């Protein structure tokens, strides 16, 4: 392996020369547009930084002025995703202390870009020496090389879950906006690890609370299932293996009308956001794939008028979204995460030069990503909904309306029935 690394380094320096750094035979450089690190139209989030660089973070643009923003609230969310929380997570020791660099004064947003930085402290780049030569199976090493011709080897660079620090920080701001403007609450939890699942109907989606989720080591609010999940993850951890699972996310109090027809359907935006998270492999809304075994009469959510004269649905197989637009019911999402790719077992792979070898890769990684994926999921859901809320206002809330002439579902008091009463 050491000889291969020396050989690779020598070839790499020659490649750099041929690519145009000082070589008289340099090929002309092509201008390329950096892409893939920004999400949103009105509430725009750009994340930056590599796993073993100096730091990671985000820039959030489009935050309404005067919205309360504090480092304490952001830090609270970052503490939920930080490494080293318990034996089931990566032992990397990071405090993930955040610094708000701009866009906030005296605890409120200025309406200008908000930059948040978290400095990396516990990098061990030597753990990744093998990656300079060989590709980790099912990781992003080979595909990043294919796309860019260069990559940040240590820690996986941008493909590392450490990139999600910026998302979680931005999500904290988005949650404040949703809570204040719409009375919206987002709760995510682990509903499955390998073959272990929370029994159907065991949790009341209207009442499951963040405190219950955080009491569990695996962030599963069903105590009996939580214990089984801990044992399952411990079993793969001690064997140097890994496993996957499912995160369920519930959005309560989402107003009617978020999302747009055709290409910008709410479930399409949520699906993109969820599938952009590291290690995701599947996404469902409401009944998801199980709906394929039902008939139309079994699956349809019939309408009713509740005791408060609000139009509701008897059931919620649609998962709170119909026609790509939110209908005021709980939004219910299920996100599948694959087993962590880096394991402490020898695997067959190839070098950057196409030579087949067998390697045991080092590094510090979660044996199961889903417990720490929970705050990543609810952060991305919040970012999507905050962006949709602002887009909805920009298009549909700009002109005055005569409320009494509008359909009941379009009236402000009905659409935003969960808005907290000012005290």
Buried (B, 14 or more C-beta within 10 A) or exposed (E): EEEBBEBBEEEEEEEBBEEEEEEEEEEEEEEEEEEEBEBBEBBBBBBBBBBBBEBBBBBBBBBBEEBBBBBEBBBEBBBBBBBBBEEBBBEBEBBBBBEBEEBBEEEBBBBEBBBBBBBBEEBEEEBBBBBBBBBBBBBBBBEBEEEEEEBBBBBBBBBBBBBBBBBBBBBBBBBBBBBBBBBBBBBBBBBBBBEBBBEEEEBEEEEBEBEBBBEBBBBBBBEEBBBBBBEBBBEBBEEEBBBBBBBBBBBBBBBBBBBBEEEBBBBBBBBEBBBEBBBBEBBBBBBBEEBEEEEEEEBBBEEEEEEEEBBBBEEBBBBBBBEBBBBBBBBBBBBBBBBBBBBBEEBEBBBBEEEEBEBEBBBBBBBBBBBBBBBBBBBBBBBBBBBBBBBBBEEEBEEEEEEEEEEEBBBEEBBBBBBEEEE
